Amino acid sequence: MIIWRGWGILAILIAGACIGLGTTISMVNPALTPVFIGIALIGGGVGTWFLGDWLNTKRPVAEFDGWFGRRREEIAAQVRGGAYNNVPDPQRPGQFADPWAVGEHVLNQESAKVRSALTNRHTLFFVPMQYLGFLMGGMGIVVMIVGIFR
């Protein structure tokens, strides 16, 4: 059973495409099939690393920045509307907290949860997709070495 989340299944599809490409290229000289498959797997590993890095780290940062800006405006509107008035201050008993400070605290609490939920959403067997590129490259090296010494 294959377990993946998001676009993590692309790592297997990329590896299969690389093996097929290496096999197709080696039809000219079948003795070099392992070398071509290995080179294609190494190239696929590099591509998987960059694709996984973009999907799991770079794109979530942009999504988070957009969410953070919108949510900050929403909380500012709530503070101006009086949503955080009359909130007791935990550091000064008997006094009320600054509504803007409460709003920032709420925003910081929410942003920590959202940031962790956005990263590494594309996995295969619970391994983030970008790290599967190293596995694919290692498999390519092993295939080339075994093919050469066979």
Secondary structure, DSSP 8 states (H G I E B T S, - for coil): ---EETTTTHHHHHHHHHHHHHHHHTTS-GGGHHHHHHHHHHHHHHHHHHHHHIIIIIHHHHHHHHHHHHHHHHHHHHHHTTTTTT-B-SSSTTSB--HHHHHHHHHHHHHHHHHHHHSS--EETTEEHHHHHHHHHHHHHHHHHHHH--
